[in-house]
Amino acid sequence: MEESLLPQEREPEGRIGCSEGLWDVYIQEAKRLCTIALPMAAINLSMGALNIISLMMVGHLGELSLSSSAIAISLSNVTCFSLLVGMSSGLETLNGQAYGAQQYRKLAVQTYTAIFSLISVCIFLSLAWFNMESLLVLIGQDPVIAHEAGAFTRWLVPAFFAAAVYQPLVKYYLAQSLITPMLLCSCVTIFLHVPLCWVLIFKTGLNNFGGALSVGISYWLNVVFLVLYMAFSPTCAKTRAPVLQWWSYEFVIMLSGLLPNPQLETSVLSICLTTIGTLFAIPYGLGAAVSTRVANELGAGNPQAARRSVYTIMILGVAELAVVGGILFAGRQMFGYLFSGETEVVEDVSKMAPLVCLSIVVDGLQEILSGVARGCGWQHIGAYVNLAALYLCGIPVAGLLGFVFQLRGKGLWIGILIGATLQTLLLAVVTFCTNWEKQVSMARERIFKAKPSTSDC
């Protein structure tokens, strides 16, 4: 049985300096964060690898298969997968704070409610997906690419419903710091996905559509594993109850289909985006870790511990992003060959590498700060920041640079990078101007539906 990462007995914050050095306190906090962050990075990497492995195999079928599959995956991320992630993010606040306040049965009730809500959303979304080819042609995509992408999208529909169940389950486990079951389930899933994907793509005649089908099957396998553990493991006994954020970069992939030589532009940008998605696993894990720690500590009434978690995770995040960005830049001439044997594609990917490295740093910091926001329950602030930075600034600038100034794919990427930088700066200002004592008061009010006392304010 896993133990909660919350300490069983807490020393008053004001006495820390008397019993141990400040440096030791931060070292201990870093260990707690890494205990969550590193496995969560591996989990996210494993699940993200479902699409990546499929795309890598499909890419060796040719440029048309790669570009159409990339557009379909990007479209699915925009209109479904990232939507489900955003809609379920509120559970990180509610479940984390409920667990910190020892309101255990609320976790299951909130998780089930989220699952039913997301499945309802997927029902309506899937109805529109069967006409996606016509929509792509209507917005100006190449008809050949649109036909292939529309068919690929239809084969992805089973994965949407699996994601609607998977995302709330992740929040359920994360709130309790039950990371090991998720890690084991994701490792088994990715182990099974590789041969499954290979067989469906190269041996059944489905070609690129086999990649889409394999993603759906693997997603459902992981969901089944997680549900079985939740239902039968004694670790989840006290939290069982009877049953009751990526769009802007994906939009760039869609815009790339409107550029001259759309197969090349879409293939290059999809490789860059896939690379970022892969390396995003570690900052995602850090964001999930700090979200859990902050939510737990706020729910338990420990503002100083929540603040310490934020400062510690920022130090870890900056160090990790600097190392990863440097390694990618050093290997910029090589990683394109993982996805394509076309010399033109690989050369263009290497030219995009400096921008990709900058995006890794900016987006990594943004994800960590977003984890803080989720832990505090600032989803509304995150929505306003995303709207202002990415959709009112980043995407218009991307269109201007890509089409008006003829920078093409590089211009699209620069525009979104500008928006992401603004987004990160705004979240940083909000985070480091936070009154943590007030956040504790708000967390207690949210959990117990009572007004905070004057002493808490």
Secondary structure, 3 states (H helix, E strand, C coil): CCCCCCCCCCCCHHHHHHHCCHHHHHHHHHHHHHHHHHHHHHHHHHHHHHHHHHHHHHHCCCHHHHHHHHHHHHHHHHHHHHHHHHHHCHHHHHHHHHHHCCCCHHHHHHHHHHHHHHHHHHHHHHHHHCCHHHHHHHCCCCHHHHHHHHHHHHHHHHHHHHHHHHHHHHHHHHHCCCHHHHHHHHHHHHHHHHHHHHHHHHCCCCCHHHHHHHHHHHHHHHHHHHHHHHHHCHHHHHHCCCCCCCHHHHHHHHHHCCCCCHHHHHHHHHHHHHHHHHHCHHHHHHHHHHHHHHHHHHHCCCHHHHHHHHHHHHHHHHHHHHHHHHHHHHCCCCHHHHCCCCHHHHHHHHHHHHHHHHHHHHHHHHHHHHHHHHHHCCHHHHHHHHHHHHHHHHHHHHHHHHHHCCCHHHHHHHHHHHHHHHHHHHHHHHHHCCCHHHHHHHHHHHHHCCCCCHHHC
